[in-house]
């Protein structure tokens, strides 16, 4: 059976045919680094990590790009709230702090590192060139406070806009997520470049000192790193409109075909409500990992289909923990007994086949997990359970118990505290030679086995 995915762009389940097999090019929108990551971020990250592991297990080679939005109004707002004389330095510090923290959280979740993790601030000259191209094409225009994308102009040329979110222009006018912007000609237009106030972070451009709009960051970085057309663009359901619709509009405006398949994971609510700090139901990845290991979170997330909405409660996470303990208990039990898989067990063979059928059918992880639960009660099933569980990303937790590695981590943290960067860099190299990727967080070294 071919691998099939539901493409948000067409609304249909389609056969997955990579542009240049065995290469698969995938861009997944990353985080805006102005606060700690919550478990909603973790769900999306685990979904795309599982997708990648499955494609790789199917013989494909995935080039996975995950960006970091390190310049944004929210980052500047946070820096403003934190005070300090220099807003530019403050915004940079906020972005650096939360980049370190999210990378550490993602490493603790046992996620494969992306092939590249571009930061928006590293691509500003390329974004400026992209915007210049759109102006030349006649689908963007400079206004008094920045540069805007002319939505109706693109719609006029193509006969449509809003393919991804399936909205008509009139409908959009009603729901318009209107950016503040005095210089725009039409409420539907969105900012490609925003002029900065003197104290705000800014870069020089033909339209004055300013910063890029959020949507242009992703279109520029994805096409620069993966080409004008690539296989998969992913992200959370909340990104479909306006972010992904506008990424697509910009690419089409520049004559680029862009992503073939758009995949979106459903949103995560907490106790039936949207997560928000004001409701007091904001659960960070760090908090969840204090209660349960990464594999339990993975079990919880994969128990729902990636496209479905999902509700988080601590009780459900405890249930996932019990299911996971049943697996590990069974594996330990069979190991102690020394019982390997019988040579030809038709149940194990059949379950392995059902597992792949489920994964090939739009990444049906609830079905795949049901296969693993079956193996966890079947005599001789532990070998297959381990093998298929690893394919889904289980049993490879980031915690390291190797005493030599632990010792180096302690030494390195000590060196960093003393600002002895020669020693800390030397240990980083040493760990890299031992096959570990080092992630820096505030004052703490986190390592992950290189895969
Ligand atoms: Zn994006």
Boltz pocket constraint, residues with backbone or C-beta under 6 A from the ligand:
constraints:
  - pocket:
      binder: B
      contacts: [[A, 29], [A, 30], [A, 214], [A, 218], [A, 243]]
      max_distance: 6.0
